[in-house]
Amino acid sequence: MTVAHHPADSERALVAVRGEALLTHTVRGLLGTPEIDLVAVAAPERCARFFSEALPQSERCRVLSTASLRDAFAEIAPKLSPDSTILVHDALRAFTPQQTIRLVLNALAAGAERVVPVLPMSDTVKTTDAAGVITATVDRDGLRSAQTPIGYSLSAFRSALSGSTLSGSTDPGLADAAGATTVPGDPDAMRVASAFELTLAEALVAGGDREDPL
């Protein structure tokens, strides 16, 4: 099993939480899953050295000097077997629980082509017109917020790369998730991108109540 680890907002991935970069926490969590045989970190050239320094020492982890998921995949593709599966994970979701990763892997093993962890939408969602005036309330019963890692069969990943913005350096895998199987996400898998979320992450690590790797 191979993980293509594609960080969004590269410099933010180096922000420290309790003395270690978000990227360090993220990769450590992925390496804690024995079924993952490679964590490939796609890094813009300007960040490659800093990313390398932040990574845990492991033969199962390497930095690819590219911000393109397409280019990163091209580099590791020759080593993949036909039954390989791919996980695309956001470096800023540094505290995704092992259970969430395992749910994605299990769904892929059961035959799903694409798998997305999701959470029910808790906020009230409104639509507005061009002037910013509220026009309606959206029924949130069927709404979900998507998280990562997003799982793919090898064929589904190749298809996604050929037909969507997966090939770029934007939010990995979320450009077109229509038709994907969903599994329960987790509040701890938040994207640490604001000062408030950074404070939450500090408290999460300080609490020491995160689950051990499975």
Buried (B, 14 or more C-beta within 10 A) or exposed (E): BBBBBBBBBBEBBBBEBEEBBBBBBBBBBBBBBEBBEBBBBBBBEEBBEBBBEBBBEEEBBBBBBBBBBBEBBEBBBEEBEEEBBBBBBBBBBBBBBBBBBBBBBBBBEEEBBBBBBBBEBEEEEEEEEEEEEEEEEEEEEEEBBBBBBBBBBBEBBBBBBEEBBBBBBEBBBBBEBEEBBBBEBBEBBBBBBEEEEBEBBBEBBEEEEEEEBE
